[in-house]
Amino acid sequence: MRHYTLVLNTDSGSRRTLRISNPNTDIPTATLATAVDQLIANDVYDNTRGGLESLNRMELTVVETTAVL
């Protein structure tokens, strides 16, 4: 299993987290950066805790399981 975790800064000083499960990791980094910029520009969250301002970090997590028996 794989997922991206995006942590976004808001203009009120808080953070918002978005998890994307089973992403296509073949997408170029420049394309991902453009998509994150669009996400920030077209804020999808309720602004009561602040509007999206910038990307704090984006991480790819890979979980592998191996059957032993």
N, C-alpha and C positions, 0 to 999 in steps of 0.2 A: 504494500500500500504506500502511496505517495501523496503528499499534499503540500501546497504552498501556504505559508502564513504571511499575511500582509499586516503590518502594524502601521497605522496612519496617525499622524499628529493632527490635532484640531486647533482652530484659532483661539479656543478657550484654554488651551494648555493640557487637555486630556488626550486620550488615545482611543482609537477604534481598531478592532482586530477583525480581519476577514480571513476565512479559511477556504481554500479551493481544493477539493478532493479530486484525486486521480487526474492531475493536469497533464497536458501534452508537453513534455519537457523538451521536445524538439523545436519548439517555437524560439526564435532568436531573442536574445536579451534586449536588443533594441526595440523589438515589437512588444515585448512585455513592458518595457519602460513607457512606451507610447500608450499602451492600454491603461497602465496605472495613472498616467497623466490625465487621461480621459475620465477615469473613475473619480479623480480628485476634482476635475473641472465640472463634472455633472454629479455633484454630491448626492449619493443615494440614501444617506442617513438623515434622520430627523435632526434638525439644527439646534434643538434645545440644549444639547451638550457641546455645541460648537460645530462649525462647518469644517470639512476636511481642508487641511492646509498643505501637508507634505507627507512624503513617505518617510517613516522612521526606519523600517527595515522590511526586507522580504526574504524569507527562508524557504528552502525546499527540505522537507523531511521525508526520509525513506525508511520504512519499517519492513524488515525482512523476517520471515519465519521459516524455520527449518524443522521438518518432522524428524524426531529422533527415533521413535518406535512406530 
